[in-house]
Amino acid sequence: MTGETDLENVPSQPNGWSEASFYDLASITSGQVNPKSAPYSEMLLVAPDHIRSASGRLDIRMTATEQGAISGKYLVQPGEIIYSKIRPNLQKLTFAEEACLCSADMYPVRARDGVSARFLMYLMLSRPFTEFATAASARSGLPKINRDELGFFETVVPSDLNEQEAIAEALSDADGVIEGLERLTAKKRRIKQGAMQDLLTATRRLPGFSGEWGTVDFGDVFKRINAKDKQVQTTEYASDGAIPIVDQGKSKIVGYTNVEARRYVPPPGGVIIFGDHTRIIKFVDFDFALGADGTQPLGSRDGFSARFLADVLSLKEIPNTGYNRHFKFLLEMNFLVPPTIEEQKAIAGVLKEMDAEIAALEARLDKARLVKEGMMQNLRRRHHHGHGQEAASGGRERQRHAGGGFHTRSLQILRDIP
């Protein structure tokens, strides 16, 4: 059961939760400082493009001096939230761990007494808040939300500060699991890349193999497969079916078809799919239908492993000429190959195991993100439009966004991710 369904049956307004507007929960700091003057010049300066979208994470750290800042910036105190008012749909906000500066395109948001700042941050990352801010910016005709408009956001929150902090801590734990898995996955990808560089260039040999590697031309090892009759047009992709569709996009499988005439059965050693427009390379060893124009299947000639050749090809730097044909560049390439197909298969087997390990980590990461999403449902269970009071600037209708009770079941699911 996913985190989403775990949190379906929560009450619309649990006991101990009360309605609050944005400014009941927070205030926005005013007043700017000169980033060219000490001590501000050596402070961290946060801009919207320094923050990873929808994550609360600050990816780029540079001082005001390093960025050549000259115009006024907001001074941010530790524990405040830095929120980008520009394009609120991108969810660019982060928690200030230290005194710093932020650009004039951002708001320093301070939690009021009795409100957990980290709870407030997660509330501002929630879908209802983002939908509200995005709709408000659309009404203004500019891709930003102003201070007055923020005041029209309403929600329900726990009245007890301890409960707010417990929710924030749980969501922070979920972020920690996700970040840990992201780092581990990135590390495994780097390890695999290093192994490819060594094993596919004979820099390192696997035990039990010897002999000189040789250089061959494209046509010596690859053969182009004509499978036009197995292609499925993009408009005919289905969300499910008996036959998966493989095209030149990033995803391994992009859709399905039930048209048996489109089924392509690869040879026992599998085939390589080359994206003529995208330069993306895939190895496929199951029945499939070909995607739309640009999906070029390649086979291996006798004495060569298709899986090995797919790895070799993926290591090549193919010039990028935009959305044009790139197959011509392959014809001009030569390739370094082992003297026996047994060594090719052994190398391909090692890299296949690494791919399986990375895929398992990605599955764990997807599950952790799903659980985190389910936990965030607690901040957006109830959503309706109220009549409210009309704003002096234009009589906008207040939007109410309410969260449900906090379920510990998601926490347990998170802890149980293998």
BATOR-300261 format. One line per field, with one value per residue (C-alpha): residue number from 1; residue in three letters; x, y, z. Coordinates in Angstrom, 2 decimals. Layout:
N
seq <- [NUM; ...]
type <- [Ala; ...]
x <- [X; ...]
y <- [Y; ...]
z <- [Z; ...]
This chain:
418
seq <- [1; 2; 3; 4; 5; 6; 7; 8; 9; 10; 11; 12; 13; 14; 15; 16; 17; 18; 19; 20; 21; 22; 23; 24; 25; 26; 27; 28; 29; 30; 31; 32; 33; 34; 35; 36; 37; 38; 39; 40; 41; 42; 43; 44; 45; 46; 47; 48; 49; 50; 51; 52; 53; 54; 55; 56; 57; 58; 59; 60; 61; 62; 63; 64; 65; 66; 67; 68; 69; 70; 71; 72; 73; 74; 75; 76; 77; 78; 79; 80; 81; 82; 83; 84; 85; 86; 87; 88; 89; 90; 91; 92; 93; 94; 95; 96; 97; 98; 99; 100; 101; 102; 103; 104; 105; 106; 107; 108; 109; 110; 111; 112; 113; 114; 115; 116; 117; 118; 119; 120; 121; 122; 123; 124; 125; 126; 127; 128; 129; 130; 131; 132; 133; 134; 135; 136; 137; 138; 139; 140; 141; 142; 143; 144; 145; 146; 147; 148; 149; 150; 151; 152; 153; 154; 155; 156; 157; 158; 159; 160; 161; 162; 163; 164; 165; 166; 167; 168; 169; 170; 171; 172; 173; 174; 175; 176; 177; 178; 179; 180; 181; 182; 183; 184; 185; 186; 187; 188; 189; 190; 191; 192; 193; 194; 195; 196; 197; 198; 199; 200; 201; 202; 203; 204; 205; 206; 207; 208; 209; 210; 211; 212; 213; 214; 215; 216; 217; 218; 219; 220; 221; 222; 223; 224; 225; 226; 227; 228; 229; 230; 231; 232; 233; 234; 235; 236; 237; 238; 239; 240; 241; 242; 243; 244; 245; 246; 247; 248; 249; 250; 251; 252; 253; 254; 255; 256; 257; 258; 259; 260; 261; 262; 263; 264; 265; 266; 267; 268; 269; 270; 271; 272; 273; 274; 275; 276; 277; 278; 279; 280; 281; 282; 283; 284; 285; 286; 287; 288; 289; 290; 291; 292; 293; 294; 295; 296; 297; 298; 299; 300; 301; 302; 303; 304; 305; 306; 307; 308; 309; 310; 311; 312; 313; 314; 315; 316; 317; 318; 319; 320; 321; 322; 323; 324; 325; 326; 327; 328; 329; 330; 331; 332; 333; 334; 335; 336; 337; 338; 339; 340; 341; 342; 343; 344; 345; 346; 347; 348; 349; 350; 351; 352; 353; 354; 355; 356; 357; 358; 359; 360; 361; 362; 363; 364; 365; 366; 367; 368; 369; 370; 371; 372; 373; 374; 375; 376; 377; 378; 379; 380; 381; 382; 383; 384; 385; 386; 387; 388; 389; 390; 391; 392; 393; 394; 395; 396; 397; 398; 399; 400; 401; 402; 403; 404; 405; 406; 407; 408; 409; 410; 411; 412; 413; 414; 415; 416; 417; 418]
type <- [Met; Thr; Gly; Glu; Thr; Asp; Leu; Glu; Asn; Val; Pro; Ser; Gln; Pro; Asn; Gly; Trp; Ser; Glu; Ala; Ser; Phe; Tyr; Asp; Leu; Ala; Ser; Ile; Thr; Ser; Gly; Gln; Val; Asn; Pro; Lys; Ser; Ala; Pro; Tyr; Ser; Glu; Met; Leu; Leu; Val; Ala; Pro; Asp; His; Ile; Arg; Ser; Ala; Ser; Gly; Arg; Leu; Asp; Ile; Arg; Met; Thr; Ala; Thr; Glu; Gln; Gly; Ala; Ile; Ser; Gly; Lys; Tyr; Leu; Val; Gln; Pro; Gly; Glu; Ile; Ile; Tyr; Ser; Lys; Ile; Arg; Pro; Asn; Leu; Gln; Lys; Leu; Thr; Phe; Ala; Glu; Glu; Ala; Cys; Leu; Cys; Ser; Ala; Asp; Met; Tyr; Pro; Val; Arg; Ala; Arg; Asp; Gly; Val; Ser; Ala; Arg; Phe; Leu; Met; Tyr; Leu; Met; Leu; Ser; Arg; Pro; Phe; Thr; Glu; Phe; Ala; Thr; Ala; Ala; Ser; Ala; Arg; Ser; Gly; Leu; Pro; Lys; Ile; Asn; Arg; Asp; Glu; Leu; Gly; Phe; Phe; Glu; Thr; Val; Val; Pro; Ser; Asp; Leu; Asn; Glu; Gln; Glu; Ala; Ile; Ala; Glu; Ala; Leu; Ser; Asp; Ala; Asp; Gly; Val; Ile; Glu; Gly; Leu; Glu; Arg; Leu; Thr; Ala; Lys; Lys; Arg; Arg; Ile; Lys; Gln; Gly; Ala; Met; Gln; Asp; Leu; Leu; Thr; Ala; Thr; Arg; Arg; Leu; Pro; Gly; Phe; Ser; Gly; Glu; Trp; Gly; Thr; Val; Asp; Phe; Gly; Asp; Val; Phe; Lys; Arg; Ile; Asn; Ala; Lys; Asp; Lys; Gln; Val; Gln; Thr; Thr; Glu; Tyr; Ala; Ser; Asp; Gly; Ala; Ile; Pro; Ile; Val; Asp; Gln; Gly; Lys; Ser; Lys; Ile; Val; Gly; Tyr; Thr; Asn; Val; Glu; Ala; Arg; Arg; Tyr; Val; Pro; Pro; Pro; Gly; Gly; Val; Ile; Ile; Phe; Gly; Asp; His; Thr; Arg; Ile; Ile; Lys; Phe; Val; Asp; Phe; Asp; Phe; Ala; Leu; Gly; Ala; Asp; Gly; Thr; Gln; Pro; Leu; Gly; Ser; Arg; Asp; Gly; Phe; Ser; Ala; Arg; Phe; Leu; Ala; Asp; Val; Leu; Ser; Leu; Lys; Glu; Ile; Pro; Asn; Thr; Gly; Tyr; Asn; Arg; His; Phe; Lys; Phe; Leu; Leu; Glu; Met; Asn; Phe; Leu; Val; Pro; Pro; Thr; Ile; Glu; Glu; Gln; Lys; Ala; Ile; Ala; Gly; Val; Leu; Lys; Glu; Met; Asp; Ala; Glu; Ile; Ala; Ala; Leu; Glu; Ala; Arg; Leu; Asp; Lys; Ala; Arg; Leu; Val; Lys; Glu; Gly; Met; Met; Gln; Asn; Leu; Arg; Arg; Arg; His; His; His; Gly; His; Gly; Gln; Glu; Ala; Ala; Ser; Gly; Gly; Arg; Glu; Arg; Gln; Arg; His; Ala; Gly; Gly; Gly; Phe; His; Thr; Arg; Ser; Leu; Gln; Ile; Leu; Arg; Asp; Ile; Pro]
x <- [0.00; 1.42; 1.77; -0.93; -3.61; -2.38; -3.47; -6.80; -9.13; -8.06; -10.63; -11.06; -10.12; -8.68; -8.97; -6.39; -6.09; -7.38; -7.79; -5.12; -4.18; -0.66; -0.06; -1.41; 1.55; 4.26; 5.54; 7.77; 10.87; 11.22; 14.24; 17.30; 21.04; 23.97; 25.68; 28.89; 29.39; 30.84; 29.75; 27.11; 29.59; 31.01; 27.64; 25.98; 23.64; 20.73; 18.99; 16.09; 18.33; 20.48; 17.62; 16.53; 12.88; 10.31; 12.99; 13.88; 17.55; 20.17; 22.49; 24.70; 26.50; 28.19; 28.83; 27.59; 31.13; 31.57; 28.36; 29.30; 26.10; 25.53; 21.79; 19.98; 19.34; 17.21; 18.95; 17.84; 18.16; 18.83; 15.59; 13.79; 12.47; 13.69; 10.84; 11.02; 8.09; 9.02; 7.32; 5.87; 5.02; 8.74; 8.57; 11.90; 12.32; 14.83; 15.48; 18.17; 20.66; 22.74; 22.47; 22.61; 21.23; 18.59; 17.81; 15.00; 13.10; 12.66; 10.92; 12.50; 9.60; 9.66; 7.45; 5.41; 5.63; 4.05; 4.69; 7.43; 9.55; 10.30; 6.63; 5.90; 8.54; 6.89; 3.49; 4.87; 6.20; 2.79; 0.65; -2.23; 0.11; 1.82; -1.49; -2.73; 0.43; 0.50; -3.15; -2.57; 0.39; -1.66; -4.41; -1.92; -0.63; 2.94; 4.82; 5.10; 3.07; 3.09; 2.87; -0.80; -1.81; -0.05; -2.46; -5.36; -3.97; -5.77; -5.18; -5.56; -2.57; -1.95; -2.42; 0.21; 3.76; 5.02; 2.79; 3.99; 7.58; 6.86; 5.41; 8.36; 10.82; 9.15; 9.21; 12.83; 13.61; 11.97; 14.11; 17.17; 16.34; 15.76; 18.97; 20.95; 19.60; 20.27; 23.89; 24.33; 22.77; 25.00; 28.04; 27.14; 26.72; 30.18; 31.64; 29.99; 31.27; 34.78; 34.44; 33.29; 36.28; 38.63; 36.99; 35.95; 39.37; 41.49; 42.95; 41.95; 41.38; 39.14; 40.90; 41.50; 41.67; 44.66; 45.56; 45.68; 42.56; 41.93; 40.42; 37.44; 35.21; 31.50; 30.49; 32.75; 30.74; 27.34; 24.58; 21.66; 18.26; 15.33; 12.23; 10.02; 7.07; 7.35; 7.04; 4.16; 3.29; 3.38; -0.36; -0.95; 0.97; -1.26; -0.77; -0.97; -0.96; 0.78; 3.76; 6.02; 7.15; 10.79; 11.71; 14.58; 13.53; 15.11; 12.63; 13.25; 9.55; 7.35; 4.03; 2.32; 0.45; -1.69; -1.05; 0.75; 1.99; 4.15; 5.91; 9.65; 11.40; 15.11; 17.79; 18.96; 21.79; 19.49; 19.61; 20.81; 18.43; 20.10; 18.19; 18.99; 17.81; 18.55; 21.81; 20.34; 21.49; 19.54; 20.07; 16.87; 16.56; 12.76; 9.96; 8.93; 7.51; 9.57; 8.66; 8.23; 10.74; 14.34; 14.32; 17.13; 17.74; 21.26; 22.38; 25.81; 27.70; 28.87; 31.54; 30.38; 28.12; 25.33; 25.24; 28.99; 28.69; 25.88; 28.21; 31.04; 28.75; 27.43; 31.01; 31.51; 31.12; 28.67; 28.51; 25.27; 23.84; 20.42; 17.30; 19.03; 20.14; 23.26; 23.63; 26.18; 28.64; 28.53; 29.59; 32.79; 33.78; 36.07; 35.94; 38.37; 37.24; 38.62; 39.97; 37.19; 33.44; 33.85; 35.68; 33.09; 30.33; 32.23; 32.69; 29.05; 28.03; 29.96; 28.37; 24.94; 25.29; 26.17; 23.11; 20.94; 22.33; 21.63; 18.11; 17.43; 18.58; 16.37; 13.40; 14.11; 14.40; 11.08; 9.42; 10.91; 9.65; 6.21; 6.11; 7.20; 4.43; 1.95; 3.16; 2.74; -0.92; -1.38; -0.84; -3.39; -6.31; -9.08; -9.24; -12.20; -12.92; -14.49; -16.24; -14.04; -13.60; -12.79; -9.31; -9.18; -6.96; -9.40; -11.89; -10.20; -11.97; -10.12; -8.92; -8.92; -6.52; -6.67; -4.48; -5.41; -4.06; -0.56; -0.23; 2.72; 2.12; 4.00; 6.96; 7.04; 6.83; 9.75; 11.82; 11.02; 12.35; 15.08]
y <- [0.00; 3.40; 6.43; 8.13; 5.58; 5.21; 8.78; 8.81; 8.40; 11.31; 13.70; 17.04; 18.97; 16.78; 17.59; 20.12; 21.70; 25.19; 27.47; 30.06; 32.46; 32.84; 35.94; 34.21; 31.87; 34.11; 37.59; 38.87; 40.89; 44.33; 46.54; 45.93; 46.15; 47.06; 43.81; 45.73; 46.75; 44.67; 42.39; 41.74; 41.45; 38.20; 36.68; 33.90; 35.38; 33.16; 33.55; 31.50; 29.59; 28.40; 26.28; 22.89; 23.00; 21.46; 20.17; 22.94; 22.26; 24.92; 23.58; 26.63; 28.58; 31.86; 35.08; 38.48; 39.41; 36.21; 37.03; 40.68; 41.84; 45.61; 46.26; 46.02; 42.58; 41.33; 40.32; 36.85; 35.60; 31.97; 29.99; 32.08; 30.70; 32.15; 32.02; 32.95; 35.13; 34.63; 31.70; 30.15; 26.97; 26.07; 25.85; 27.58; 27.95; 26.93; 27.10; 29.55; 27.75; 30.92; 34.68; 35.42; 37.59; 36.87; 38.57; 41.08; 38.41; 36.47; 36.98; 36.30; 34.61; 34.44; 32.02; 33.67; 32.66; 29.27; 28.21; 25.80; 27.34; 23.95; 23.00; 26.30; 25.47; 22.14; 23.82; 26.25; 23.28; 21.60; 21.39; 23.55; 26.42; 26.10; 25.91; 28.97; 30.99; 29.92; 30.88; 34.24; 34.99; 34.07; 36.50; 39.34; 38.75; 38.51; 35.33; 36.32; 36.60; 39.75; 40.18; 41.14; 38.10; 35.76; 36.93; 35.22; 31.73; 29.82; 26.36; 24.34; 23.60; 21.85; 24.27; 22.38; 23.43; 19.97; 18.35; 20.80; 19.97; 16.23; 16.53; 18.64; 16.17; 13.24; 15.02; 15.98; 12.31; 11.44; 14.06; 12.54; 9.09; 10.53; 12.56; 9.55; 7.37; 10.10; 10.35; 6.58; 6.26; 9.03; 7.31; 3.98; 5.71; 7.25; 3.86; 2.30; 5.09; 4.49; 0.74; 1.37; 3.61; 0.89; -2.28; -0.99; 0.45; -2.51; -0.32; -3.08; -6.70; -9.19; -12.25; -15.11; -13.06; -12.04; -11.20; -7.97; -5.91; -4.81; -1.78; -2.33; -0.12; 0.34; -1.94; -4.73; -5.18; -3.51; -4.18; -1.87; -3.52; -2.42; -2.70; 0.08; -2.28; -2.66; 1.06; 2.57; 6.24; 8.41; 9.04; 5.28; 4.72; 3.15; 3.25; -0.55; -3.52; -6.75; -5.31; -2.61; 0.23; 1.35; 4.61; 7.10; 8.87; 8.58; 6.08; 2.41; 1.80; 4.69; 2.94; -0.21; -1.66; -4.74; -4.88; -8.19; -7.17; -4.54; -7.07; -7.25; -10.34; -9.58; -12.21; -14.23; -11.78; -8.74; -5.53; -1.97; 0.95; 4.14; 7.43; 9.04; 12.44; 12.08; 10.01; 7.89; 4.26; 1.32; -2.43; -4.48; -8.24; -8.63; -8.50; -4.91; -2.54; 0.33; 3.90; 6.65; 8.05; 8.17; 4.80; 2.86; -0.80; -2.18; -5.78; -7.31; -9.33; -12.88; -13.07; -9.94; -9.35; -6.82; -5.97; -5.31; -3.17; -1.16; -0.37; 0.54; 2.78; 4.54; 5.50; 7.27; 11.04; 11.56; 15.19; 16.97; 18.81; 19.39; 17.62; 16.26; 12.83; 11.51; 8.01; 9.26; 9.91; 6.25; 5.19; 7.19; 5.66; 2.79; 0.66; -1.17; -4.76; -7.82; -10.75; -13.12; -12.92; -14.60; -11.56; -9.25; -11.15; -11.17; -7.39; -6.89; -9.15; -7.06; -3.85; -5.52; -6.32; -2.70; -1.59; -3.94; -2.46; 1.08; 0.08; -1.37; 1.88; 3.88; 1.72; 2.39; 6.09; 6.10; 4.39; 6.87; 9.77; 8.18; 7.81; 11.43; 12.48; 10.50; 12.23; 15.61; 14.71; 15.56; 19.18; 19.20; 16.88; 19.46; 22.08; 24.28; 27.81; 30.07; 33.35; 35.25; 39.00; 40.93; 42.39; 46.14; 45.66; 43.58; 41.56; 38.19; 35.22; 33.58; 30.05; 27.67; 24.78; 22.33; 19.52; 16.30; 14.45; 13.07; 9.31; 7.46; 4.56; 6.39; 6.78; 3.04; 2.43; 4.83; 3.00; -0.35; 0.61; -2.03]
z <- [0.00; -0.96; 1.29; -0.77; 0.10; 3.66; 4.29; 2.49; 5.47; 7.64; 9.12; 7.40; 10.56; 13.30; 16.96; 18.07; 14.62; 13.89; 10.91; 10.25; 7.48; 6.19; 8.29; 11.39; 10.96; 9.56; 8.85; 6.05; 6.84; 5.27; 4.68; 2.55; 3.12; 0.89; -0.25; -1.02; 2.61; 5.44; 6.97; 4.29; 1.41; 2.82; 3.69; 1.77; -0.87; -1.87; -5.23; -6.67; -9.09; -6.16; -4.80; -6.09; -7.08; -4.69; -2.31; 0.12; -0.69; -1.34; -4.05; -4.71; -1.98; -2.96; -1.08; -2.20; -3.24; -5.26; -7.13; -7.70; -5.99; -6.09; -5.51; -2.18; -0.64; 2.25; 5.46; 6.58; 10.15; 11.12; 11.27; 8.64; 5.37; 2.09; -0.44; -4.11; -5.12; -8.79; -10.58; -7.40; -9.31; -9.12; -5.29; -4.66; -0.91; 1.70; 5.44; 6.57; 8.80; 9.22; 8.87; 5.15; 2.37; -0.24; -3.51; -3.85; -5.80; -2.57; 0.77; 4.17; 6.01; 9.82; 11.76; 14.49; 18.14; 18.67; 15.06; 14.05; 11.30; 9.74; 9.82; 8.06; 5.44; 4.65; 4.56; 1.97; -0.01; -0.02; -3.13; -1.81; -0.99; -4.37; -6.21; -4.34; -5.04; -8.69; -9.19; -7.49; -9.73; -12.80; -11.80; -11.47; -14.99; -13.69; -12.74; -9.08; -5.89; -3.78; -0.01; 0.01; -2.01; 0.42; 3.11; 1.35; 1.88; 4.64; 6.04; 9.22; 11.43; 14.75; 17.61; 19.61; 18.75; 19.73; 17.11; 14.47; 15.31; 15.28; 11.77; 10.61; 12.12; 10.38; 7.02; 7.64; 8.31; 5.00; 3.27; 4.94; 3.58; 0.10; 0.13; 1.36; -1.43; -4.00; -2.86; -2.87; -6.33; -7.68; -6.14; -7.77; -11.12; -10.78; -9.88; -12.94; -15.17; -13.88; -14.45; -18.02; -18.67; -17.41; -18.72; -22.15; -22.97; -21.75; -19.01; -16.61; -17.63; -15.90; -14.42; -16.84; -20.04; -22.11; -25.68; -27.63; -28.20; -31.76; -33.46; -35.76; -37.89; -37.29; -40.11; -38.85; -35.64; -36.09; -38.59; -39.19; -38.81; -40.97; -38.78; -40.16; -40.22; -36.42; -35.68; -33.72; -34.13; -31.02; -31.24; -31.01; -27.75; -25.08; -21.31; -21.09; -23.40; -24.31; -26.17; -24.70; -26.95; -26.99; -28.68; -28.70; -25.50; -22.06; -20.61; -21.38; -22.08; -23.27; -23.88; -25.07; -28.02; -28.60; -32.35; -32.82; -36.25; -34.51; -32.28; -32.91; -31.57; -31.06; -31.67; -28.63; -27.89; -27.89; -29.94; -29.49; -29.93; -31.10; -30.92; -34.25; -32.98; -29.26; -29.34; -26.51; -26.48; -25.03; -24.91; -25.36; -24.95; -24.82; -27.40; -28.16; -30.74; -32.10; -31.34; -33.86; -36.34; -35.08; -33.32; -35.01; -34.05; -34.42; -34.27; -33.64; -36.21; -35.55; -32.87; -31.05; -28.05; -28.56; -24.86; -24.88; -28.01; -26.41; -23.49; -25.88; -27.91; -24.81; -23.92; -27.24; -27.53; -30.37; -31.59; -30.76; -33.76; -32.23; -33.43; -36.53; -37.67; -35.88; -37.28; -39.82; -36.99; -35.95; -39.43; -39.06; -35.70; -34.83; -31.72; -29.44; -28.80; -26.95; -28.96; -27.83; -27.42; -24.01; -22.67; -24.21; -22.42; -19.14; -19.25; -20.21; -17.30; -14.76; -16.05; -16.09; -12.38; -11.70; -13.66; -11.57; -8.36; -9.58; -10.66; -7.19; -5.58; -7.93; -6.96; -3.28; -4.04; -5.89; -2.92; -0.45; -2.55; -2.72; 1.05; 1.48; -0.91; 1.16; 4.30; 2.64; 2.09; 5.74; 4.86; 2.04; 2.82; 2.72; 0.00; -0.77; -1.80; 0.82; 0.17; 2.62; 2.65; -0.46; -0.73; -1.17; -4.25; -6.24; -4.25; -4.61; -3.16; -0.30; -0.84; 2.07; 2.20; 5.03; 6.18; 7.90; 10.89; 10.95; 10.39; 11.83; 9.46; 6.72; 9.05; 9.58; 5.83; 5.39; 7.99; 6.36; 2.92; 2.36]
